[in-house]
C-alpha cells in the first residue's frame, strides 16, 4: 500500500518564494550544511527564513544576502507564506519542525544528519539535488496521519496538543510501577501494571512503538496503535485499531504511581493518579516531501540494515562472479 502523493502548485507570478530552514545548530556539521543551504537557495533567488536563535548560531546576517534573509521567532506563524520547510538534522529536529509548521501546513523535507533518519528524505551530501528540486518544485508531498491528544485531571481538560509519532504515558518514578486502565472507543480493554503505554501513528511505528515491541505499520495504512511497555499482565499485546477509534489511558486513582505524558518526546505533562489522556486521529496531517518514488520495504531495509540475502547470499554472489568471469 502506498500513501497518496500530491504535486505542489506552481508559484504565483511575481510572488516571493520563501523557504523555512530549520537546523540542529548544536552540531558543527549541521551548522555547515545549513549555511551551505542558505547560500545555495538565496543564490537561486529564493528567500530563506531562519529561526532567530538558529540564525545567531549560524552567524548569518540578513544584510549579506540578496534577496533578504528573513529572521523570525519560533511560533505557529513561522511557516506562514513558506512553500516548503527544509530540516537539517535527525528525526528529533524533524519532529520539532513539525511542531512549528503544523498550523501552517508547510510540507517538510528532511535532510538526515542523525543516526536512522526515518522521517528524512535526503542525506547530507544531497545539497545540489535538494536545492534543484526545491527551485523547480520537482517533488511530491504525502500526508502523514497525526493524533490529537487531550489530557484531563479531575475531569478538567489541562492540555490539548498533537503528535506525529506518538503520545506515551510513562511512569514518573523508576521505582514505582504505573497502574493504568486502557480503553478503546470508551470501552475498557485491559488493566496493566506497567512502565507505560504508547499510542502511535503508522509514521511512529518505527520509533518508540518499535522499541516497545509494537508492529511496523506501512505509512499508507490508516490505523492507530496502542502498545504497553513492560506490562505485568497475562494480556499485554500490541493492538492496531481503526483510525476512527478513540484510545484512552487512565492512571488509576488510589495508587501511588504517577505518570508523565510525552508527545513526540518533546512536550510533557504530569499525570497524577486519576488523570486521563484521550487520543484520536488528528484533524490536521503533516505533509512530508518525497523527492523520488521509494517502496517502504526498501526504506526499512536501508535504514535498519536488514539482511535480505540470507546466509546463502555470499556463496550466490561468488557463483555469479565466477559465471561472469
GILINPE-V566126 format. One record per pair of residues at least 12 apart in sequence whose ideal C-beta (glycine too) atoms are under 10 Angstrom apart, sorted by sequence separation. I is the first residue (numbers start at 1). J is the second residue. If there is no record, write none. Layout:
i: [I I]
j: [J J]
This chain:
i: [22 23 38 48 50 70 85 97 98 108 109 110 111 112 121 148 149 179 180 182 196 198 200 205 214 215 226 227 249 258 259 21 85 87 95 97 108 109 110 111 148 149 169 179 180 198 202 204 205 206 212 214 225 226 227 258 259 21 23 34 48 55 87 94 111 112 147 148 149 178 179 180 198 200 202 203 205 213 214 225 226 257 258 259 261 263 23 55 56 85 94 111 147 148 177 178 179 182 197 198 200 202 212 213 214 224 225 226 257 258 260 21 34 55 85 94 111 146 147 151 177 178 180 196 198 201 202 203 205 209 211 212 213 223 224 225 257 258 259 261 263 21 38 48 54 55 84 93 94 146 147 149 150 176 177 178 180 182 195 200 202 209 210 212 213 223 224 256 258 19 42 47 53 79 93 94 121 146 147 149 151 177 178 201 202 205 209 211 212 223 224 255 259 19 48 50 52 78 82 85 91 93 111 145 146 147 148 178 202 208 212 221 223 224 226 253 254 255 21 34 38 47 48 49 50 51 52 53 54 90 93 94 144 147 201 202 205 222 223 224 251 253 254 34 39 45 46 47 48 49 50 51 52 53 78 79 80 85 87 88 89 91 93 98 109 144 174 201 202 204 208 222 224 226 228 250 251 252 253 19 38 42 43 45 47 48 49 50 51 52 74 78 79 82 84 85 86 87 88 89 90 92 97 171 201 202 205 221 222 223 224 225 226 249 251 252 253 18 19 31 34 35 42 43 47 48 49 51 74 76 77 78 79 80 81 83 84 85 86 87 88 89 90 91 94 171 200 201 202 213 214 215 217 224 226 250 251 252 17 30 34 35 41 42 51 76 79 80 82 83 84 85 86 87 88 89 90 91 93 94 95 109 170 171 172 200 201 213 214 215 250 251 19 25 35 39 42 74 75 76 78 79 80 81 82 84 85 86 87 88 89 90 91 94 109 119 169 170 171 199 200 213 214 215 250 251 25 31 32 34 38 39 42 52 74 76 77 78 79 80 87 90 91 93 94 169 170 199 200 212 214 249 250 251 17 19 21 22 23 30 31 38 42 51 76 77 79 90 91 92 93 94 168 169 170 198 199 200 249 250 17 18 19 20 21 22 23 25 30 31 41 50 72 75 76 78 79 89 90 91 168 169 170 198 199 248 249 250 16 17 18 19 20 21 22 25 49 79 90 91 168 169 197 198 209 248 249 16 17 18 19 20 21 24 25 49 90 109 167 168 169 197 198 247 248 249 16 18 19 20 23 25 26 38 49 89 167 168 196 197 198 247 248 22 23 25 49 87 88 107 109 166 167 168 196 197 246 247 248 21 24 25 49 87 107 108 165 166 167 195 196 205 246 247 21 23 47 48 54 87 88 107 166 167 194 195 196 197 245 246 247 23 47 106 107 165 166 193 194 195 196 205 245 246 49 86 88 105 107 108 163 164 165 168 190 192 194 195 244 245 21 46 163 164 165 166 167 189 192 193 194 195 243 244 46 48 105 163 165 166 170 190 192 193 194 200 202 243 88 164 165 166 192 193 194 242 243 163 164 165 168 184 191 192 193 198 199 200 163 165 166 167 168 190 192 202 88 165 166 184 191 194 199 201 164 165 166 183 190 192 193 86 102 165 168 182 190 191 192 41 51 86 119 190 51 84 98 119 166 182 189 190 118 190 200 21 38 86 98 166 180 199 18 37 51 84 182 190 199 17 20 84 149 189 197 199 16 19 37 83 178 180 198 16 18 20 22 34 36 147 178 189 197 34 35 84 147 177 178 179 196 226 16 34 83 147 177 208 33 34 84 146 177 184 224 22 32 33 108 145 185 208 224 22 31 84 144 145 146 147 182 184 185 192 207 208 224 20 30 144 145 146 171 184 189 207 223 20 29 30 102 103 144 145 166 168 170 171 185 186 187 189 191 193 222 20 29 30 102 144 169 185 186 188 192 204 18 20 21 27 166 168 184 185 187 191 18 20 27 99 102 183 184 185 186 188 193 197 18 19 20 21 22 23 24 25 26 27 30 99 183 184 185 194 196 17 18 19 20 21 22 23 24 25 98 99 183 184 193 196 198 199 16 17 18 19 20 21 22 23 24 98 99 182 183 196 15 17 18 19 20 21 22 23 24 27 98 182 183 196 17 19 20 21 22 26 98 181 182 183 15 24 25 95 180 181 182 24 95 180 181 219 23 24 94 95 180 181 22 94 178 179 180 181 11 22 24 179 180 91 178 179 9 22 23 37 91 145 178 179 8 22 144 145 179 180 8 21 22 143 144 145 179 220 20 34 142 145 147 178 179 180 218 219 22 33 142 145 147 177 179 199 201 218 22 34 145 172 176 177 178 180 199 200 217 218 20 33 167 169 171 176 177 178 179 197 199 201 216 219 20 30 168 169 176 178 199 201 167 169 175 176 178 197 203 218 30 173 176 203 20 29 30 119 173 201 216 46 118 119 172 173 201 203 20 22 27 41 118 171 172 173 19 27 40 44 118 119 171 172 173 18 20 22 23 36 39 40 43 44 46 118 119 171 172 216 24 41 46 118 170 171 19 21 23 24 37 40 41 44 45 116 169 170 206 33 36 40 44 116 168 169 170 180 32 33 36 39 40 43 44 118 168 169 170 186 37 41 168 169 178 183 206 30 33 37 40 41 167 168 179 202 206 210 29 36 40 167 168 178 180 181 183 147 150 152 166 167 168 172 180 37 166 167 168 180 206 145 149 150 151 152 153 165 166 170 172 206 8 154 163 164 165 166 172 147 161 163 164 165 167 169 171 172 6 162 163 165 170 159 161 162 163 167 169 158 161 163 159 163 98 161 162 161 169 169 159 161 169 95 159 168 151 159 167 169 150 158 159 167 19 95 149 151 158 159 167 158 166 149 19 91 149 19 91 147 153 163 17 147 153 158 17 146 149 151 153 154 159 160 164 151 152 153 155 163 17 149 151 154 162 153 154 155 157 162 164 152 153 154 162 164 152 153 163 151 152 162 164 151 152 8 11 150 151 152 10 150 151 9 149 150 8 149 150 7 8 148 149 150 7 8 148 149 7 8 147 148 7 8 147 148 149 5 6 7 146 147 148 5 6 146 147 148 4 5 6 145 146 148 3 4 5 6 145 146 3 4 5 144 146 3 4 146 2 3 145 146 3 143 144 145 3 143 144 142 143 144 142 143 144 141 142 143 141 142 140 141 142 140 141 142 140 141 139 140 139 140 139 140 138 139 140 138 134 133 133 134 133 130 132 133 130 129 129 99 99 126 98 99 119 121 122 95 96 98 99 120 121 95 119 120 121 122 94 95 96 121 122 95 121 92 91 92 121 91 92 108 109 110 105 107 108 109 110 102 105 106 107 108 109 103 105 106 107 108 109 118 102 105 107 109 118 102 106 107 120 102 101 118 101 117 118 99 116 98 115 116 97 98 116 98 95 112 94 94 3 3 85 87 84 86 85 84 3 1 2 3 4 1 2 3 1 2 3 1 1 1 8 6 8 5 5 5 6 3 5 3 5 2 2 2 3 2 1]
j: [34 35 50 60 62 82 97 109 110 120 121 122 123 124 133 160 161 191 192 194 208 210 212 217 226 227 238 239 261 270 271 34 98 100 108 110 121 122 123 124 161 162 182 192 193 211 215 217 218 219 225 227 238 239 240 271 272 35 37 48 62 69 101 108 125 126 161 162 163 192 193 194 212 214 216 217 219 227 228 239 240 271 272 273 275 277 38 70 71 100 109 126 162 163 192 193 194 197 212 213 215 217 227 228 229 239 240 241 272 273 275 37 50 71 101 110 127 162 163 167 193 194 196 212 214 217 218 219 221 225 227 228 229 239 240 241 273 274 275 277 279 38 55 65 71 72 101 110 111 163 164 166 167 193 194 195 197 199 212 217 219 226 227 229 230 240 241 273 275 37 60 65 71 97 111 112 139 164 165 167 169 195 196 219 220 223 227 229 230 241 242 273 277 38 67 69 71 97 101 104 110 112 130 164 165 166 167 197 221 227 231 240 242 243 245 272 273 274 41 54 58 67 68 69 70 71 72 73 74 110 113 114 164 167 221 222 225 242 243 244 271 273 274 55 60 66 67 68 69 70 71 72 73 74 99 100 101 106 108 109 110 112 114 119 130 165 195 222 223 225 229 243 245 247 249 271 272 273 274 41 60 64 65 67 69 70 71 72 73 74 96 100 101 104 106 107 108 109 110 111 112 114 119 193 223 224 227 243 244 245 246 247 248 271 273 274 275 41 42 54 57 58 65 66 70 71 72 74 97 99 100 101 102 103 104 106 107 108 109 110 111 112 113 114 117 194 223 224 225 236 237 238 240 247 249 273 274 275 41 54 58 59 65 66 75 100 103 104 106 107 108 109 110 111 112 113 114 115 117 118 119 133 194 195 196 224 225 237 238 239 274 275 44 50 60 64 67 99 100 101 103 104 105 106 107 109 110 111 112 113 114 115 116 119 134 144 194 195 196 224 225 238 239 240 275 276 51 57 58 60 64 65 68 78 100 102 103 104 105 106 113 116 117 119 120 195 196 225 226 238 240 275 276 277 44 46 48 49 50 57 58 65 69 78 103 104 106 117 118 119 120 121 195 196 197 225 226 227 276 277 45 46 47 48 49 50 51 53 58 59 69 78 100 103 104 106 107 117 118 119 196 197 198 226 227 276 277 278 45 46 47 48 49 50 51 54 78 108 119 120 197 198 226 227 238 277 278 46 47 48 49 50 51 54 55 79 120 139 197 198 199 227 228 277 278 279 47 49 50 51 54 56 57 69 80 120 198 199 227 228 229 278 279 54 55 57 81 119 120 139 141 198 199 200 228 229 278 279 280 54 57 58 82 120 140 141 198 199 200 228 229 238 279 280 55 57 81 82 88 121 122 141 200 201 228 229 230 231 279 280 281 58 82 141 142 200 201 228 229 230 231 240 280 281 85 122 124 141 143 144 199 200 201 204 226 228 230 231 280 281 58 83 200 201 202 203 204 226 229 230 231 232 280 281 84 86 143 201 203 204 208 228 230 231 232 238 240 281 127 203 204 205 231 232 233 281 282 203 204 205 208 224 231 232 233 238 239 240 204 206 207 208 209 231 233 243 130 207 208 226 233 236 241 243 207 208 209 226 233 235 236 130 146 209 212 226 234 235 236 86 96 131 164 235 97 130 144 165 212 228 235 236 165 237 247 69 86 134 146 214 228 247 67 86 100 133 231 239 248 67 70 134 199 239 247 249 67 70 88 134 229 231 249 68 70 72 74 86 88 199 230 241 249 87 88 137 200 230 231 232 249 279 70 88 137 201 231 262 88 89 139 201 232 239 279 78 88 89 164 201 241 264 280 79 88 141 201 202 203 204 239 241 242 249 264 265 281 78 88 202 203 204 229 242 247 265 281 79 88 89 161 162 203 204 225 227 229 230 244 245 246 248 250 252 281 80 89 90 162 204 229 245 246 248 252 264 79 81 82 88 227 229 245 246 248 252 80 82 89 161 164 245 246 247 248 250 255 259 81 82 83 84 85 86 87 88 89 90 93 162 246 247 248 257 259 81 82 83 84 85 86 87 88 89 162 163 247 248 257 260 262 263 81 82 83 84 85 86 87 88 89 163 164 247 248 261 81 83 84 85 86 87 88 89 90 93 164 248 249 262 84 86 87 88 89 93 165 248 249 250 83 92 93 163 248 249 250 93 164 249 250 288 93 94 164 165 250 251 93 165 249 250 251 252 83 94 96 251 252 164 251 252 83 96 97 111 165 219 252 253 83 97 219 220 254 255 84 97 98 219 220 221 255 296 97 111 219 222 224 255 256 257 295 296 100 111 220 223 225 255 257 277 279 296 101 113 224 251 255 256 257 259 278 279 296 297 100 113 247 249 251 256 257 258 259 277 279 281 296 299 101 111 249 250 257 259 280 282 249 251 257 258 260 279 285 300 113 256 259 286 104 113 114 203 257 285 300 131 203 204 257 258 286 288 106 108 113 127 204 257 258 259 106 114 127 131 205 206 258 259 260 106 108 110 111 124 127 128 131 132 134 206 207 259 260 304 113 130 135 207 259 260 109 111 113 114 127 130 131 134 135 206 259 260 296 124 127 131 135 207 259 260 261 271 124 125 128 131 132 135 136 210 260 261 262 278 130 134 261 262 271 276 299 124 127 131 134 135 261 262 273 296 300 304 124 131 135 262 263 273 275 276 278 243 246 248 262 263 264 268 276 134 263 264 265 277 303 243 247 248 249 250 251 263 264 268 270 304 107 253 262 263 264 265 271 247 261 263 264 265 267 269 271 272 107 263 264 266 271 261 263 264 265 269 271 261 264 266 263 267 203 266 267 267 275 276 267 269 277 204 268 277 261 269 277 279 261 269 270 278 131 207 261 263 270 271 279 271 279 263 134 206 264 135 207 263 269 279 134 264 270 275 135 264 267 269 271 272 277 278 282 270 271 272 274 282 137 269 271 274 282 274 275 276 278 283 285 274 275 276 284 286 275 276 286 275 276 286 288 276 277 134 137 276 277 278 137 277 278 137 277 278 137 278 279 137 138 278 279 280 138 139 279 280 139 140 279 280 140 141 280 281 282 139 140 141 280 281 282 140 141 281 282 283 140 141 142 281 282 284 140 141 142 143 282 283 141 142 143 282 284 142 143 285 142 143 285 286 144 284 285 286 145 285 286 285 286 287 286 287 288 286 287 288 287 288 287 288 289 288 289 290 289 290 289 290 290 291 291 292 291 292 293 292 289 289 290 291 291 289 291 292 291 291 292 263 264 291 264 266 286 288 289 263 264 266 267 288 289 264 288 289 290 291 264 265 266 291 292 266 292 264 264 265 294 265 266 286 287 288 284 286 287 288 289 282 285 286 287 288 289 284 286 287 288 289 290 299 284 287 289 291 300 285 289 290 303 286 286 303 287 303 304 286 303 286 303 304 286 287 305 288 286 303 286 288 202 203 287 289 287 289 289 289 218 217 218 219 220 218 219 220 219 220 221 220 221 222 287 287 289 287 288 289 290 288 290 290 293 293 294 295 296 296 296]
